[in-house]
Amino acid sequence: MLTIGSRGSQLALWQAHWIQARLEALGEQCRIEIIKTTGDKITDIALSQVGSKGLFTKEIEEALLAGEIDLAVHSLKDMPTDLPAGLTLAAVPEREDPRDALIGRALAELPAGARVGTGSLRRAAQLRALRPDLRIEDIRGNVDTRLRKLDEGRYDAIVLASAGLRRLGWQNRITELFDPGIMCPAVGQGALAVETRDDGGAAFQIARRLEHAETRAAVTAERAVLAALGGGCQAPMGAHAFIANETLSILALIVSPDGARVVRKEAQGPVAEAAALGHALGEKLLAAGGKQILDAVYAKS
């Protein structure tokens, strides 16, 4: 019997149950252990102001290291680029839609001064770059909580990950999907991470069977960009990689929180060089003015 560690939100549990079903289809028996994380306990402060890596993973990883669970299921975008010693990213299953979604009204239909809710500094900065006339307001809570706040009229629109909405069966709520060239997604958005101890044991070997090579290569490139920038999940940056005709293409950007400065770079290369491509792109972003933006952001946090 494998014990799967997960956060208790509706989306996190959907993801854990999805992995459980995949493993049970392979003949493994599993149970799910719900673990409350620091990020779940902080409900009144914008995540970008907390300034801690691993907000949604730390307690789950501690349980993994202590042997209380056998594997953990995370949203990959919540995972810092440096994993704790003794743990490894055993598998990255096939990715869902990585794009950001607007719910409520389409961007072009929002009047000046419309209130748009997001809990992401990355999304807020890009929205300000696209529409400086909008009022970007913080929103916290699980997907269902945020949709309820929109329906109550607190916001004219909100931005959420398309993947979460699709997984929960709420894709019909999507008003507009942002092309990654318009709003660059978070590193690893839409992908799941199956984390185990790095002892090569049974849980690791079983989890490896869920691996999707193309998704792994794309998120490896994206996470290499983030690592080159310092590895903070809450930085106002995005990266999106995809593979076509055996070539990996990656777009990444850093945006000042007010949306006034956008540093954007792209690269292409062999799939086997995903990590090197991502790292080099991150260095180019820093050299092109991204470092000054990040320095200013971290000085305020």
Secondary structure, 3 states (H helix, E strand, C coil): CEEEEECCCHHHHHHHHHHHHHHHHCCCCEEEEECCCHHHHCCCCCHHHHCCCCCCCHHHHHHHHCCCCCEEEEEHHHCCCCCCCCEEEEECCCCCCCCEEEECCCHHHCCCCCEEECCCHHHHHHHHHHCCCCEEECCCCCHHHHHHHHHCCCCCEEEEEHHHHHHCCCHHHEEEECCCCCCCCCCCCCCEEEEEECCCCHHHHHHHHHCCHHHHHHHHHHHHHHHHHCCCCCCCEEEEEEEECCEEEEEEEEECCCCCCEEEEEEEEEHHHHHHHHHHHHHHHHHHHHHHHHHHHHHHC
